[in-house]
Amino acid sequence: MGRYYIDKYTGRLERTDLYLVRLIKKNGEVVEDLEPRMLFPFTNHTMYITLLDSNEREYGFVRDLEEIDGESRRALEECFKEYYMIPKITRLISSEDKFGTLKWRLDTDRGEVTIRIRNRQSDIKVLQGTHRVIIRDSNDNRYEIPDYTAMDAHSSRLLFSYL
């Protein structure tokens, strides 16, 4: 079976779980338990969304959220809020470098946390053409600084020594 392209003319989506949707095709066929995933979650979160079946095979594809109806779009956006929940860093409190591993204490929109970063070259990334920074810790959790230019002076000093 080929890829099923979803737009407002071919079907609609309904949220059924934290990050699952059902597809209701225009012909009335219903496909349950599809997992929406962004192909480019950091650089283009409104285009190229794949829908995976329970065997993690691609069943359907949304080229652009603008091409589907409003209810379907809201269903996908709610799923993404749960699946792609990335804490936003609001302040760097302290930084310690021991044996090549960084230990950062920081404030996020979800509270204070201490993280360890193994490889500063690959785990601290400024997204090209933006002021956004994505950080991956040693447990493979991701954190985001939406705009490093808006951080306080102390946080900026700590951060810039590693960018």
C-alpha positions in Angstrom: 0.0 0.0 0.0 1.2 3.5 -0.8 1.3 6.5 1.3 -2.2 8.0 2.0 -2.1 11.8 1.8 -4.4 13.6 4.2 -6.0 17.0 3.5 -9.4 18.5 4.0 -10.7 16.6 0.9 -9.5 13.1 1.8 -10.2 12.8 5.5 -10.2 14.2 9.0 -8.4 13.4 12.2 -9.7 13.0 15.8 -7.5 12.8 18.9 -8.2 9.5 20.8 -5.4 9.5 23.4 -2.5 11.6 24.7 -0.7 11.3 21.4 -2.9 9.0 19.2 -5.4 10.0 16.5 -8.0 8.2 14.4 -8.3 8.9 10.7 -11.8 9.1 9.2 -11.5 8.9 5.5 -14.0 10.5 3.2 -15.3 7.1 2.1 -16.2 6.3 5.8 -13.3 4.0 6.5 -11.8 4.5 10.0 -8.2 3.8 10.9 -7.5 3.8 14.6 -4.3 4.3 16.8 -2.2 6.4 14.5 0.8 8.2 16.0 1.5 11.6 14.4 5.2 12.5 14.2 6.9 15.6 12.8 9.6 14.9 10.3 11.3 18.2 11.1 10.3 19.1 14.7 12.8 21.8 15.3 12.9 23.5 11.9 9.4 23.0 10.4 6.7 21.9 12.8 3.7 22.7 10.6 4.7 20.6 7.5 5.6 17.0 6.8 3.8 15.0 9.4 3.7 11.3 9.2 1.1 9.0 10.8 2.5 5.7 12.0 0.4 2.6 12.6 0.8 0.3 15.6 3.7 -1.5 13.8 5.4 1.9 13.4 4.9 1.8 9.6 3.8 5.0 7.9 0.2 4.8 7.1 -0.6 8.4 6.2 1.0 11.8 5.6 0.0 15.4 6.1 2.0 17.7 3.9 1.0 20.9 5.7 -1.3 21.7 8.6 -2.8 24.5 6.5 -4.2 21.8 4.2 -6.4 20.0 6.8 -9.5 21.2 8.6 -9.3 23.1 11.8 -10.5 20.3 14.1 -7.9 17.9 12.6 -5.2 20.5 13.0 -6.1 21.1 16.7 -6.0 17.3 17.3 -2.5 17.1 15.9 -1.3 20.1 17.8 -2.6 18.7 21.1 -0.8 15.4 20.4 2.4 17.3 19.7 2.2 19.3 22.9 2.3 16.0 24.8 4.9 14.2 22.6 7.3 17.0 22.0 7.1 18.6 25.4 10.5 20.3 25.7 11.2 22.4 28.8 12.2 26.0 28.1 15.4 27.2 29.9 14.8 30.5 31.5 18.1 30.9 33.4 21.4 29.2 33.9 22.3 29.2 37.6 25.6 27.5 37.6 28.0 25.5 35.4 30.7 23.0 36.4 33.1 21.2 34.0 34.6 18.0 35.3 36.4 15.4 33.3 34.9 16.7 30.0 31.3 16.5 31.3 29.3 19.7 31.9 27.0 19.9 34.9 24.4 22.7 34.6 22.0 23.8 37.2 19.2 25.8 35.5 15.7 27.1 35.8 13.1 26.0 33.3 9.4 26.7 32.7 8.9 23.4 34.6 11.1 24.2 37.6 14.8 24.0 38.6 16.8 21.0 37.3 20.4 19.8 37.2 21.6 18.3 33.9 24.8 16.7 32.6 26.0 17.2 29.1 28.6 14.8 27.8 29.6 16.3 24.4 29.3 20.1 24.2 30.0 20.1 20.5 27.1 17.8 19.5 24.7 18.3 22.5 24.5 22.1 22.5 23.2 23.4 19.1 22.2 26.8 17.9 19.7 26.4 15.2 20.9 28.0 12.0 19.6 31.4 11.3 17.9 31.8 14.7 18.7 32.6 18.4 17.3 29.2 19.5 19.5 26.7 21.3 18.6 23.0 21.7 20.4 21.1 24.5 20.5 17.3 24.9 21.5 16.0 28.3 23.3 12.7 29.1 19.8 11.0 29.6 18.8 12.1 26.1 16.3 14.7 27.4 16.0 17.8 25.4 15.8 21.4 26.5 15.3 24.6 24.6 16.5 28.2 25.0 14.0 30.0 22.7 16.1 33.1 22.4 19.6 33.2 23.9 19.8 37.0 23.3 17.0 37.6 25.8 18.8 35.8 28.7 20.1 37.7 31.7 23.8 38.6 31.8 24.9 35.8 34.2 23.2 33.2 32.0 24.6 34.6 28.9 28.2 34.5 30.3 27.8 30.8 31.2 26.2 29.9 27.9 28.5 31.7 25.6 31.6 30.0 26.9 30.1 26.8 25.4 28.6 28.0 22.1 
